[in-house]
């Protein structure tokens, strides 16, 4: 039986992956400016990678995996989301939070590495 926490994070991962593909499709088919399309496609790729990682971490019950999930979700919203807002909605100030999102991604990956490095298992 699937744990309640695993189910919730699985839903988050699925929705994130879905929206990443939608944004990639928009970039490929509806954005006329090649540079803007490239920027959105890059954000979409980052989001898709981290959606897969969220799914992989959804069943993790260690403290580091829970923290990493939240950091990856924050990174998706603050990095990818603000790039979408700036590029597609024209909100120029949106990306002021993008560096915080990128940092969230990086710290999340470090947590995965350190978690596996120092976790003695059950």
QUIZIGI-V759786 format. One record per residue. RES is the residue in one letter. PSI is psi in whole degrees, 0 to 359 (* if undefined). D_LAST is the distance of its C-alpha to the last C-alpha in Angstrom with 1 decimal. Layout:
((RES;PSI;D_LAST) (RES;PSI;D_LAST))
This chain:
((X;138;19.4) (X;133;18.8) (X;152;17.5) (X;318;20.3) (X;318;18.8) (X;319;18.1) (X;313;21.7) (X;314;23.2) (X;329;21.7) (X;320;22.7) (X;315;26.2) (X;315;26.3) (X;316;25.4) (X;317;28.0) (X;323;30.6) (X;316;30.0) (X;317;30.3) (X;311;33.4) (X;330;35.1) (X;317;34.4) (X;321;36.3) (X;315;39.0) (X;322;39.5) (X;320;39.6) (X;319;42.3) (X;316;44.2) (X;320;44.2) (X;328;45.4) (X;342;48.0) (X;354;49.2) (X;117;49.1) (X;323;52.4) (X;119;51.7) (X;322;49.9) (X;316;48.3) (X;319;47.1) (X;318;45.7) (X;317;43.9) (X;315;42.3) (X;319;41.2) (X;322;39.9) (X;314;37.8) (X;320;36.3) (X;318;35.7) (X;314;33.9) (X;317;31.6) (X;317;30.9) (X;317;30.2) (X;315;27.8) (X;337;25.8) (X;317;26.1) (X;320;24.3) (X;321;21.6) (X;318;21.4) (X;316;21.0) (X;321;18.2) (X;354;16.4) (X;331;17.3) (X;0;14.2) (X;132;11.9) (X;10;10.5) (X;155;9.8) (X;319;12.9) (X;324;14.1) (X;325;14.2) (X;316;16.2) (X;319;18.5) (X;319;19.0) (X;312;20.1) (X;322;22.6) (X;320;23.9) (X;324;24.5) (X;316;26.2) (X;318;28.3) (X;320;29.1) (X;314;30.3) (X;312;32.6) (X;328;33.9) (X;295;34.3) (X;314;35.1) (X;317;36.6) (X;329;39.0) (X;318;40.1) (X;315;40.9) (X;317;42.8) (X;313;44.8) (X;318;45.6) (X;329;46.2) (X;351;47.3) (X;14;49.2) (X;96;47.5) (X;326;48.0) (X;357;46.1) (X;323;42.9) (X;7;41.3) (X;333;41.4) (X;355;37.7) (X;318;36.7) (X;326;35.8) (X;323;33.3) (X;317;31.8) (X;320;31.7) (X;322;30.0) (X;317;27.4) (X;311;26.6) (X;315;26.4) (X;323;24.2) (X;316;21.8) (X;322;21.7) (X;322;21.1) (X;320;18.1) (X;312;16.7) (X;311;17.6) (X;325;16.3) (X;313;13.1) (X;327;12.4) (X;326;14.2) (X;351;12.4) (X;124;8.8) (X;357;6.8) (X;187;3.8) (X;*;0.0))
